[in-house]
Amino acid sequence: MSRTVAAGTVTVGLDGSRESRAAAEWAAGEAQLRALPLRLVQVWEPLPEPMAQAPLPDAETGRHRAGRIPRETAGELRLSHPGLDVRTEQLPGGPAEVLCRAAAEAELLVLGSRGMSGIGGFLVGSVGLAVVAHAERPVVLVRAPETADGHGTGGAHGPVVLGLDTGRPSEELIEFALTEAARRGAAVRVVHGWSPKPSYAYALSVDPGFHETLAQYESTALNELLHPWREKFPDLEIVAESRYGSPAAQLVEASRDARLVVVGRRTRRGPGAHVGHVTHAVLHHCTAPVAVVPHD
């Protein structure tokens, strides 16, 4: 079932951190690609009721100071992206809930994530994970540049990498990745990792050639799945890679020179919604921006 695209904006969750500013800069370029306005959203958490009723003269002052963050960021983005329509908002409430609502009104929601000091990988906080797990529109996690020249946010001229499960493919996921690649004039690298079923253990032990048979089967299935998409996007270079091993590990490796990594999340209503283990690993370890696309 295809979701209705929410025409409107590319939206960024902004908190003044280096990571959220990197996300805003990336989102500004995305808004220009899509010819959409850029919406900078800062969440303002109201004081608890007992405190809200007490006279706190600094409370509004603090909110006003915080309001400088989106205003200043908007000014910087208007200078670096002439002609871009940049809008700012302060919205009250819990960050995850507010950002999920903001995502529902946008084509794309963009958030920042930061590197983990002394440990390989990135830190996706509880708010970011909650938004990714519950948002009904695609969410992109962007890393802050590791150096002044922008290294660490993905390859400027690399492919769009798509993680695909041939057993449960999603048309929404594939179309999102291919459309993003077409916008950028980039190739698409479709990555499919597979492992033999436990029931194949005996066959593998007695027939050394059985592994090669499985590999050929998986490769053929992937190319057959992509055949109609190659016809739909005839000008797009689509490279299919089906390899034995962990899908998450292969996606992380492929992300090193990617412009964008695209993975899916199956929608589950209610409090049980969560991010799958492959997507979770990609979010924490891919160096490129990661788009998580919800699908049925």
Helices and strands as residue ranges (DSSP letters): E 10-13, H 18-34, E 38-44, H 49-53, H 57-80, E 86-92, H 95-104, E 108-115, E 122-123, H 126-134, E 139-143, E 160-163, H 171-184, E 188-194, G 198-200, H 201-206, H 210-232, E 238-244, H 247-254, G 255-257, E 260-266, H 277-285, E 290-295
